[in-house]
Amino acid sequence: MATQPTNRWTALAIGAHPDDIEFGMAGTLLRLQAAGAEIHMWNLADGACGTREMPRDEIVRIRGEEAAAAARVAGAVLHPPIATDLEIFYTREMVAKVAAVIRTVQPTVLLIPALQDYMEDHMNTARLAVTGAFARGMRNFETLPVVPPWEGEVAVYHAMPHGGCDSYGRPVLAQRFVDITPVMQRKTEMLAQHASQRGWLRDSQAIDSYLQAMTDSGTALGMLSGKYRYAEGWRPHNYLGFANLPTFDPMKDVLGKACSENLDRE
């Protein structure tokens, strides 16, 4: 029998850069909030390289303000970055910092990037989050800052990589879909707070409209679900080391019909 979250439970979404959560995770985060979760957002990097025009201090300030505005739209607790763009490395120090936040937040649900994606920041963020969650209850692993171990269960879910492909361009199939149709307007409003990225994404990645790109992704995943107008896709992480039983699946349990398995993933 599946284990239901307690009355006090949280969902933590971790992204590499400001706006990553809004692109691929925010709809599910909002659905979990509506189901009773306290929600948290954390971008590991400060967004310093997301410009071709502004100096570092200015773009970091702007992107920090945009991230805070998006979190306010969501009603989420925002955690400060611990790195700069292209410097999210899988090191002992970074694992210790990630584990400290996970022990502090004590998330029942952890939403993180795909382990396979087109850039290292995204993949290293996923690796750091996985190890940080795995070490949450290890008394002899010292976090930075020091936070006491927490032995609660956590369900880890990987978002879809950008464009739905790994670093070789091969399709990565969602194992499940979450219906984000009821929260699509708020998700769009969250992403719209990142106005500084309009020109950067056009020039660096040929994304003419970042809002339209996000909508198109939600539409495509909704079509793949065969059920929803807009969807986000997820791949649950192996439960070993994170939960007592494979049936611990709060995303599925609390979202009910708004969460469906991808029967064509094979």
Secondary structure in CASP SS format (residue, H / E / C, confidence):
PFRMAT SS
TARGET T0000
AUTHOR 0000-0000-0000
METHOD secondary structure of the structure
MODEL  1
M C 1.00
A C 1.00
T C 1.00
Q C 1.00
P C 1.00
T C 1.00
N C 1.00
R C 1.00
W C 1.00
T E 1.00
A E 1.00
L E 1.00
A E 1.00
I E 1.00
G E 1.00
A C 1.00
H C 1.00
P C 1.00
D C 1.00
D H 1.00
I H 1.00
E H 1.00
F H 1.00
G H 1.00
M C 1.00
A H 1.00
G H 1.00
T H 1.00
L H 1.00
L H 1.00
R H 1.00
L H 1.00
Q H 1.00
A H 1.00
A C 1.00
G C 1.00
A C 1.00
E E 1.00
I E 1.00
H E 1.00
M E 1.00
W E 1.00
N E 1.00
L C 1.00
A E 1.00
D C 1.00
G C 1.00
A C 1.00
C C 1.00
G C 1.00
T C 1.00
R C 1.00
E C 1.00
M C 1.00
P C 1.00
R H 1.00
D H 1.00
E H 1.00
I H 1.00
V H 1.00
R H 1.00
I H 1.00
R H 1.00
G H 1.00
E H 1.00
E H 1.00
A H 1.00
A H 1.00
A H 1.00
A H 1.00
A H 1.00
R H 1.00
V H 1.00
A H 1.00
G C 1.00
A C 1.00
V E 1.00
L E 1.00
H E 1.00
P C 1.00
P C 1.00
I C 1.00
A E 1.00
T C 1.00
D C 1.00
L C 1.00
E C 1.00
I C 1.00
F C 1.00
Y C 1.00
T C 1.00
R H 1.00
E H 1.00
M H 1.00
V H 1.00
A H 1.00
K H 1.00
V H 1.00
A H 1.00
A H 1.00
V H 1.00
I H 1.00
R H 1.00
T H 1.00
V H 1.00
Q C 1.00
P C 1.00
T C 1.00
V E 1.00
L E 1.00
L E 1.00
I E 1.00
P C 1.00
A C 1.00
L C 1.00
Q C 1.00
D C 1.00
Y C 1.00
M C 1.00
E H 1.00
D H 1.00
H H 1.00
M H 1.00
N H 1.00
T H 1.00
A H 1.00
R H 1.00
L H 1.00
A H 1.00
V H 1.00
T H 1.00
G H 1.00
A H 1.00
F H 1.00
A C 1.00
R C 1.00
G C 1.00
M C 1.00
R C 1.00
N C 1.00
F C 1.00
E C 1.00
T C 1.00
L C 1.00
P C 1.00
V C 1.00
V C 1.00
P C 1.00
P C 1.00
W C 1.00
E C 1.00
G C 1.00
E C 1.00
V C 1.00
A E 1.00
V E 1.00
Y E 1.00
H E 1.00
A E 1.00
M C 1.00
P C 1.00
H H 1.00
G H 1.00
G H 1.00
C E 1.00
D C 1.00
S C 1.00
Y C 1.00
G C 1.00
R C 1.00
P E 1.00
V C 1.00
L C 1.00
A C 1.00
Q C 1.00
R E 1.00
F E 1.00
V E 1.00
D E 1.00
I C 1.00
T H 1.00
P H 1.00
V H 1.00
M H 1.00
Q H 1.00
R H 1.00
K H 1.00
T H 1.00
E H 1.00
M H 1.00
L H 1.00
A H 1.00
Q C 1.00
H C 1.00
A C 1.00
S C 1.00
Q H 1.00
R H 1.00
G H 1.00
W H 1.00
L H 1.00
R H 1.00
D H 1.00
S H 1.00
Q H 1.00
A C 1.00
I C 1.00
D C 1.00
S C 1.00
Y H 1.00
L H 1.00
Q H 1.00
A H 1.00
M H 1.00
T H 1.00
D H 1.00
S H 1.00
G H 1.00
T H 1.00
A H 1.00
L H 1.00
G H 1.00
M H 1.00
L H 1.00
S H 1.00
G C 1.00
K C 1.00
Y C 1.00
R C 1.00
Y C 1.00
A E 1.00
E E 1.00
G E 1.00
W E 1.00
R E 1.00
P E 1.00
H C 1.00
N C 1.00
Y C 1.00
L C 1.00
G C 1.00
F C 1.00
A C 1.00
N C 1.00
L C 1.00
P C 1.00
T C 1.00
F C 1.00
D C 1.00
P H 1.00
M H 1.00
K H 1.00
D H 1.00
V H 1.00
L H 1.00
G H 1.00
K H 1.00
A H 1.00
C E 1.00
S E 1.00
E E 1.00
N C 1.00
L C 1.00
D C 1.00
R C 1.00
E C 1.00
END
